[in-house]
Amino acid sequence: MPVKEPDHKMYAAADRDAGIGPLTLTRDERVADEATLVDAVRRGAPGSREALYHRYKRRVFALAARIAGPNEAEEVAQEAFIRIFRGLARFRGDSALGTWIYRLAVNAALSHRSRRPPPTESLDARTAEASALVSSTLGPDDGDAVLRARLERGLARLPVGYRTVVVLHDVEGLEHEEIAAVLGCHVGTSKSQLHKARGRLREILAADGITAADVTGKHAGSDKEGLA
């Protein structure tokens, strides 16, 4: 019998607790709102750059932390926003503003990793840092805190390519078409990479003693796709 995989909402819950979550606007409202904001930044309207920064800073930081590592997240996020503001004049609206920002943030994180020598600390130390990304946002009475931290550790153990596609799809909720735009790959490649990444993550979580029941039992009423 096929085993149902952990629900990606377990990852996203910590982000929601930290105020990181999708905008509640409809698609048309979001597109219009983004166009207005981009136009304001281009015109140099007072407060517009700050508005864009504050809208996306937590998502960019979380993405940087999960791809490049928590210790590098601040530097990567700063580099990403430099690229964002420099490149905004060339943004044509072919994709959603958020998708474009994700692409620059992912590229900044991957470029940062490529310029750094391999870390000398142990994998356990690095994954402990990754779990802090979740545990720092949770209260002591949160029953999911330990499980979320272990899921983050599992995510941190994935090769960076696998980790990136899992973060974009299962954590950030991007569709494969959006991921293809972010990573500059075909939709089929995104789907294939996610399938392989989930298989590897299954093995990692199983080795850490995490079963499907540990995760799905807390979300029995969910109709969302998990890491299937």
JONORGI-V930742 format. One record per residue. N is the residue number from 1. RES is the residue in one small letter. SS is DSSP state (alpha for helix, beta for strand, coil for the rest). Layout:
[[N/RES/SS] [N/RES/SS]]
This chain:
[[1/m/coil] [2/p/coil] [3/v/coil] [4/k/coil] [5/e/coil] [6/p/coil] [7/d/coil] [8/h/coil] [9/k/alpha] [10/m/alpha] [11/y/alpha] [12/a/alpha] [13/a/alpha] [14/a/alpha] [15/d/alpha] [16/r/alpha] [17/d/alpha] [18/a/coil] [19/g/coil] [20/i/coil] [21/g/coil] [22/p/coil] [23/l/coil] [24/t/coil] [25/l/coil] [26/t/coil] [27/r/alpha] [28/d/alpha] [29/e/alpha] [30/r/alpha] [31/v/alpha] [32/a/alpha] [33/d/alpha] [34/e/alpha] [35/a/alpha] [36/t/alpha] [37/l/alpha] [38/v/alpha] [39/d/alpha] [40/a/alpha] [41/v/alpha] [42/r/alpha] [43/r/alpha] [44/g/coil] [45/a/coil] [46/p/coil] [47/g/coil] [48/s/alpha] [49/r/alpha] [50/e/alpha] [51/a/alpha] [52/l/alpha] [53/y/alpha] [54/h/alpha] [55/r/alpha] [56/y/alpha] [57/k/alpha] [58/r/alpha] [59/r/alpha] [60/v/alpha] [61/f/alpha] [62/a/alpha] [63/l/alpha] [64/a/alpha] [65/a/alpha] [66/r/alpha] [67/i/alpha] [68/a/alpha] [69/g/coil] [70/p/alpha] [71/n/alpha] [72/e/alpha] [73/a/alpha] [74/e/alpha] [75/e/alpha] [76/v/alpha] [77/a/alpha] [78/q/alpha] [79/e/alpha] [80/a/alpha] [81/f/alpha] [82/i/alpha] [83/r/alpha] [84/i/alpha] [85/f/alpha] [86/r/alpha] [87/g/alpha] [88/l/alpha] [89/a/alpha] [90/r/alpha] [91/f/coil] [92/r/coil] [93/g/coil] [94/d/coil] [95/s/coil] [96/a/coil] [97/l/alpha] [98/g/alpha] [99/t/alpha] [100/w/alpha] [101/i/alpha] [102/y/alpha] [103/r/alpha] [104/l/alpha] [105/a/alpha] [106/v/alpha] [107/n/alpha] [108/a/alpha] [109/a/alpha] [110/l/alpha] [111/s/alpha] [112/h/alpha] [113/r/alpha] [114/s/alpha] [115/r/alpha] [116/r/coil] [117/p/coil] [118/p/coil] [119/p/coil] [120/t/coil] [121/e/coil] [122/s/coil] [123/l/alpha] [124/d/alpha] [125/a/alpha] [126/r/alpha] [127/t/alpha] [128/a/alpha] [129/e/alpha] [130/a/alpha] [131/s/alpha] [132/a/alpha] [133/l/alpha] [134/v/alpha] [135/s/alpha] [136/s/coil] [137/t/coil] [138/l/coil] [139/g/coil] [140/p/coil] [141/d/coil] [142/d/coil] [143/g/coil] [144/d/coil] [145/a/alpha] [146/v/alpha] [147/l/alpha] [148/r/alpha] [149/a/alpha] [150/r/alpha] [151/l/alpha] [152/e/alpha] [153/r/alpha] [154/g/alpha] [155/l/alpha] [156/a/alpha] [157/r/coil] [158/l/coil] [159/p/coil] [160/v/alpha] [161/g/alpha] [162/y/alpha] [163/r/alpha] [164/t/alpha] [165/v/alpha] [166/v/alpha] [167/v/alpha] [168/l/alpha] [169/h/alpha] [170/d/alpha] [171/v/alpha] [172/e/coil] [173/g/coil] [174/l/coil] [175/e/coil] [176/h/alpha] [177/e/alpha] [178/e/alpha] [179/i/alpha] [180/a/alpha] [181/a/alpha] [182/v/alpha] [183/l/alpha] [184/g/coil] [185/c/coil] [186/h/coil] [187/v/alpha] [188/g/alpha] [189/t/alpha] [190/s/alpha] [191/k/alpha] [192/s/alpha] [193/q/alpha] [194/l/alpha] [195/h/alpha] [196/k/alpha] [197/a/alpha] [198/r/alpha] [199/g/alpha] [200/r/alpha] [201/l/alpha] [202/r/alpha] [203/e/alpha] [204/i/alpha] [205/l/alpha] [206/a/alpha] [207/a/alpha] [208/d/coil] [209/g/coil] [210/i/coil] [211/t/coil] [212/a/alpha] [213/a/alpha] [214/d/alpha] [215/v/alpha] [216/t/alpha] [217/g/alpha] [218/k/alpha] [219/h/alpha] [220/a/coil] [221/g/coil] [222/s/coil] [223/d/coil] [224/k/coil] [225/e/coil] [226/g/coil] [227/l/coil] [228/a/coil]]
